Amino acid sequence: MSEKSLSDALGIDQGAEEALARADVRTPKELSEADPEALAMASGVPLDRIKEWQQRARRAGAPRRRNPVMTGWMVAVVGVLIAVGIGWMLVTIGTTKMETAEKIRRAADSKLELEMSFGASRAMDDLRPVRLAVHNRNWGEAATALAPIAAGVAFIKRVAPEGQQDSVVRAEEGLGELRRAIEDQSPEAIDRLTGLEVELARLAGEE
């Protein structure tokens, strides 16, 4: 409770304040805690006035009660604001992470496409001795010359981005058809070789 004088805190007149002081009651706290009947006898102040002052002292010293409805609304509003803030923060973090992941994915795809293009270009160069051997009907040499091309197609399959998988499958199929045509010593070997070359050129970005 407040330690103000009785006159300042409760508006008690000076004479009554002095009478209460003679009974060792000088503050609102002491007044509110005193036995009213004993204080009335000790100070000579009427009992009803002491009880009235005690009620005033207790009201003056008691903390203001908060409106439970207003308190509930304040808690709810604060809770909503906190939830919205946390949600916004999580969305922002999630969006940033997604953008970062997308940048990393694009960079990785770009690197893979470059490696795929290099592998396809090299495989096209390796087709030249195969073409020459097929043209000369040297089937054994042609079959042997397919080995680096098969290795090149396998490399392309490992590094090709997901969007290029269809072209890789066509290149694999073209290589298989060329190998069978060479094994069969078929005159279609030149056409199969040209078909494989077209697929490799597509993977190399030359079409």
Secondary structure, 3 states (H helix, E strand, C coil): CCCCCHHHHHCCCHHHHHHHHHCCCCCHHHHHHCCHHHHHHHHCCCHHHHHHHHHHHHHHHCCCCCCHHHHHHHHHHHHHHHHHHHHHHHHHHHHHHHHHHHHHHHHHHHHHHHHHHHHHHHHHHHHHHHHHHHHCCCHHHHHHHHHHHHHHHHHHHHHCCHHHHHHHHHHHHHHHHHHHHHHCCCCCHHHHHHHHHHHHHHHCCCC
